[in-house]
């Protein structure tokens, strides 16, 4: 985190970062700078007039906004942005500025190898086939599954009828309802398993399509390397190095 102050003590600029994919969105799915835009707005409005807040994306890894998949409320990144902005302000105000004339910017070009995604593509194809072959048929469709699942969760002990019929059948030595319930439960379980498999299959197919797209771009480039620009900034004791892409990490940093 960097705070640049003018000689008169007014804050000129703030550079801050956060490890999260800014993909929460806003109501109506209109264009937005997402939580980072709201955070920068909070920072700029609470510091000196004319302060510019610059956000630098951290290594988001597996970190998405906590309500990214929430279906009960409209998407709204403003709440998260406000929290990030206030948290940044709290940290910024603890920075003790020092007068310095040390300012240096470096630009370097690096040649990086392009990824060969063929092996990953084949692995996903194999997983795609495995998932598709694991799907099994049942006597249910969505129209029959939904009320059946509700009924068996609402009354697990006596799902098919009132309890007196179960007790009567037990008294006369019949187990027709018990066998009927067992079959329905097997079908419900199989249907739910198919749903989970299809969800996983969807994720695999999305990832497979993305890898195929990137592989096609790498091949079309005509060379196995990629030239990228790296920028380094030093202000006093503060050092920032940028990279023109998303550094892939499994866990957010």
C-alpha positions as CSV (number, residue, x, y, z in Angstrom):
1,X,0.0,0.0,0.0
2,X,1.3,3.4,-0.9
3,X,0.2,6.9,0.1
4,X,1.7,9.9,-1.8
5,X,1.4,13.2,0.0
6,X,2.3,16.7,-1.3
7,X,4.6,19.1,0.5
8,X,1.6,20.7,2.1
9,X,0.4,17.4,3.6
10,X,-2.5,16.8,1.2
11,X,-2.8,13.3,-0.1
12,X,-2.2,13.2,-3.9
13,X,-2.6,9.5,-4.6
14,X,-3.2,6.1,-2.9
15,X,-2.2,2.7,-4.4
16,X,-3.8,-0.3,-2.8
17,X,-4.5,-3.9,-3.6
18,X,-6.7,-6.8,-2.6
19,X,-6.8,-10.5,-3.5
20,X,-10.4,-11.1,-4.7
21,X,-11.9,-11.4,-8.2
22,X,-14.1,-8.2,-8.6
23,X,-17.0,-10.0,-10.2
24,X,-19.9,-9.3,-7.8
25,X,-21.7,-7.0,-10.2
26,X,-24.5,-4.5,-9.6
27,X,-28.3,-4.7,-9.9
28,X,-29.4,-4.9,-13.6
29,X,-26.0,-6.3,-14.6
30,X,-24.9,-3.0,-16.0
31,X,-21.3,-2.0,-16.6
32,X,-19.4,-1.4,-13.3
33,X,-15.9,-1.1,-11.9
34,X,-17.3,-3.5,-9.2
35,X,-16.2,-3.5,-5.6
36,X,-12.9,-1.9,-6.6
37,X,-14.7,1.1,-8.1
38,X,-16.8,1.6,-5.0
39,X,-13.7,1.2,-2.8
40,X,-11.8,3.8,-4.7
41,X,-14.7,6.2,-4.5
42,X,-14.9,5.8,-0.7
43,X,-11.1,6.4,-0.4
44,X,-11.1,9.5,-2.7
45,X,-14.1,11.1,-1.0
46,X,-12.6,10.8,2.4
47,X,-9.1,12.1,1.7
48,X,-7.8,15.4,0.3
49,X,-9.7,17.0,-2.6
50,X,-8.4,15.6,-5.9
51,X,-6.9,12.4,-4.4
52,X,-6.7,9.6,-6.9
53,X,-7.1,6.0,-5.6
54,X,-5.5,3.3,-7.8
55,X,-6.4,-0.3,-7.3
56,X,-3.9,-3.1,-8.1
57,X,-5.3,-6.6,-8.5
58,X,-3.9,-9.1,-6.0
59,X,-3.6,-12.8,-6.8
60,X,-7.2,-13.7,-6.4
61,X,-6.8,-17.5,-6.6
62,X,-9.9,-19.2,-5.3
63,X,-11.4,-16.0,-3.7
64,X,-14.7,-14.7,-5.1
65,X,-17.1,-12.3,-3.3
66,X,-18.9,-14.2,-0.6
67,X,-22.4,-13.6,-2.2
68,X,-21.3,-14.2,-5.8
69,X,-23.7,-17.1,-6.1
70,X,-26.4,-15.8,-3.9
71,X,-29.8,-16.1,-5.6
72,X,-31.9,-14.5,-2.8
73,X,-30.7,-10.9,-3.3
74,X,-29.8,-8.6,-6.2
75,X,-26.1,-8.5,-7.1
76,X,-24.6,-5.4,-5.5
77,X,-20.9,-4.8,-5.1
78,X,-21.3,-1.5,-3.3
79,X,-21.4,-3.1,0.2
80,X,-18.2,-5.0,-0.3
81,X,-16.5,-2.0,-2.0
82,X,-17.5,0.2,1.0
83,X,-15.9,-2.3,3.3
84,X,-12.7,-2.5,1.3
85,X,-12.5,1.3,1.0
86,X,-13.0,1.8,4.8
87,X,-10.5,-0.9,5.6
88,X,-8.0,0.7,3.2
89,X,-8.6,4.1,4.7
90,X,-8.0,2.7,8.2
91,X,-4.6,1.4,7.1
92,X,-3.7,4.4,5.0
93,X,-4.1,6.7,8.0
94,X,-1.5,4.7,9.9
95,X,1.2,5.3,7.3
96,X,3.8,7.8,8.5
97,X,4.9,9.7,5.4
98,X,8.5,10.6,4.9
99,X,10.0,13.2,2.6
100,X,11.8,11.6,-0.3
101,X,13.2,12.4,-3.7
102,X,13.7,8.8,-4.5
103,X,11.5,7.9,-7.5
104,X,12.3,5.4,-10.1
105,X,10.4,3.5,-12.8
106,X,11.7,0.6,-14.8
107,X,10.2,-1.2,-17.8
108,X,11.5,-4.5,-18.9
109,X,10.3,-6.9,-21.6
110,X,10.4,-10.6,-20.8
111,X,10.0,-13.5,-23.1
112,X,7.9,-16.2,-21.5
113,X,7.1,-19.7,-22.8
114,X,3.5,-20.3,-24.0
115,X,1.7,-23.1,-22.2
116,X,1.1,-26.4,-24.0
117,X,-2.4,-27.3,-22.9
118,X,-2.7,-30.5,-24.9
119,X,-2.2,-32.8,-21.9
120,X,-4.7,-30.9,-19.7
121,X,-7.2,-30.9,-22.6
122,X,-7.0,-34.7,-23.0
123,X,-7.4,-35.1,-19.2
124,X,-10.6,-33.0,-19.2
125,X,-11.9,-34.9,-22.2
126,X,-11.4,-38.2,-20.3
127,X,-13.2,-36.7,-17.3
128,X,-16.0,-35.4,-19.5
129,X,-16.5,-38.9,-20.9
130,X,-16.3,-40.5,-17.5
131,X,-19.0,-38.2,-16.1
132,X,-21.3,-38.7,-19.1
133,X,-21.0,-42.5,-18.8
134,X,-21.8,-42.3,-15.1
135,X,-25.2,-40.9,-15.7
136,X,-27.9,-43.5,-15.1
137,X,-31.6,-43.7,-16.0
138,X,-34.4,-43.5,-13.5
139,X,-38.2,-43.6,-13.8
140,X,-38.3,-39.9,-12.7
141,X,-38.3,-36.7,-14.6
142,X,-38.3,-33.2,-13.1
143,X,-42.1,-33.0,-13.0
144,X,-42.3,-36.2,-10.9
145,X,-39.0,-35.7,-9.0
146,X,-39.8,-32.4,-7.4
147,X,-43.1,-33.3,-5.6
148,X,-41.7,-36.7,-4.7
149,X,-38.6,-35.1,-3.1
150,X,-40.7,-32.6,-1.2
151,X,-43.0,-35.4,0.1
152,X,-40.2,-37.7,1.2
153,X,-38.4,-34.8,3.0
154,X,-41.5,-33.5,4.6
155,X,-42.6,-36.8,6.1
156,X,-39.6,-39.3,6.0
157,X,-41.4,-41.9,8.2
158,X,-44.7,-42.0,6.4
159,X,-44.2,-40.3,3.0
160,X,-46.7,-42.1,0.8
161,X,-49.8,-41.9,3.0
162,X,-51.1,-41.2,6.5
163,X,-49.5,-43.2,9.3
164,X,-52.6,-45.3,10.0
165,X,-52.2,-47.1,6.6
166,X,-48.6,-48.0,7.4
167,X,-49.6,-49.2,10.8
168,X,-52.5,-51.2,9.4
169,X,-50.3,-52.8,6.8
170,X,-47.8,-53.7,9.4
171,X,-50.6,-55.2,11.6
172,X,-51.7,-57.5,8.8
173,X,-48.2,-58.4,7.7
174,X,-48.0,-56.4,4.4
175,X,-45.0,-54.3,3.4
176,X,-46.2,-53.0,0.1
177,X,-45.8,-49.3,1.1
178,X,-42.3,-50.0,2.6
179,X,-41.1,-51.5,-0.7
180,X,-42.8,-48.7,-2.6
181,X,-41.0,-46.1,-0.5
182,X,-37.6,-47.9,-0.8
183,X,-37.9,-47.8,-4.6
184,X,-38.9,-44.2,-4.6
185,X,-35.9,-43.3,-2.4
186,X,-33.6,-45.2,-4.7
187,X,-34.9,-43.2,-7.7
188,X,-34.7,-39.9,-5.8
189,X,-31.1,-40.7,-4.8
190,X,-30.2,-41.6,-8.4
191,X,-31.9,-38.5,-9.8
192,X,-29.9,-36.3,-7.3
193,X,-26.7,-38.1,-8.3
194,X,-27.4,-37.3,-11.9
195,X,-28.0,-33.6,-11.1
196,X,-24.7,-33.4,-9.2
197,X,-22.9,-35.2,-12.1
198,X,-24.5,-32.8,-14.7
199,X,-23.3,-29.8,-12.6
200,X,-19.8,-31.2,-12.6
201,X,-20.0,-32.0,-16.3
202,X,-21.0,-28.4,-17.0
203,X,-18.0,-27.1,-15.1
204,X,-15.7,-29.5,-17.0
205,X,-17.1,-28.5,-20.4
206,X,-16.7,-24.8,-19.6
207,X,-13.1,-25.3,-18.5
208,X,-12.5,-27.5,-21.6
209,X,-13.8,-24.9,-23.9
210,X,-11.6,-22.3,-22.3
211,X,-8.4,-24.4,-22.6
212,X,-9.2,-25.2,-26.2
213,X,-9.6,-21.5,-26.9
214,X,-6.2,-20.7,-25.3
215,X,-4.5,-23.6,-27.0
216,X,-5.8,-22.4,-30.4
217,X,-4.5,-18.9,-29.7
218,X,-1.1,-20.3,-28.7
219,X,-0.9,-22.3,-31.9
220,X,-2.1,-19.4,-34.1
221,X,0.6,-17.2,-32.7
222,X,3.1,-19.1,-34.6
223,X,5.7,-19.2,-31.9
224,X,6.1,-20.9,-28.5
225,X,7.0,-17.7,-26.6
226,X,5.2,-14.6,-25.6
227,X,6.7,-11.1,-25.0
228,X,5.4,-9.3,-22.0
229,X,6.1,-6.0,-20.3
230,X,6.9,-5.8,-16.6
231,X,6.9,-2.5,-14.8
232,X,8.7,-1.7,-11.5
233,X,8.0,1.4,-9.4
234,X,10.0,2.6,-6.4
235,X,9.0,5.5,-4.3
236,X,11.2,5.9,-1.2
237,X,11.0,2.5,0.5
238,X,7.9,1.4,-1.4
239,X,8.5,-1.0,-4.2
240,X,5.8,-2.3,-6.7
241,X,6.3,-4.7,-9.5
242,X,3.4,-5.3,-12.0
243,X,2.8,-8.2,-14.3
244,X,0.5,-7.9,-17.4
245,X,-1.7,-10.9,-16.7
246,X,-3.3,-13.0,-14.0
247,X,-0.8,-14.9,-11.9
248,X,-2.5,-18.3,-11.4
249,X,-2.5,-19.4,-7.8
250,X,-4.8,-22.0,-6.2
251,X,-5.3,-20.0,-2.9
252,X,-5.6,-16.2,-2.9
253,X,-2.6,-14.3,-1.8
